[in-house]
């Protein structure tokens, strides 16, 4: 179960955190590539989802 204290971001806020255009985040939501929350008619993305996207896309440094 998720924490009630999670912060929900608007699409422009989520896009800014990821360094993307809002249209990209909207497309990901439309194609269900990322999780989102519906609050009435509003669509929000949790900070936890943004964190997971960043962690999943992070490439570790080469330790040579």
Secondary structure, 3 states (H helix, E strand, C coil): CCCCCCCEECHHHHHHHHCCCHHHHHHHHHCCCCCCEEECCEEEEEHHHHHHHHHHHCCCCCCC
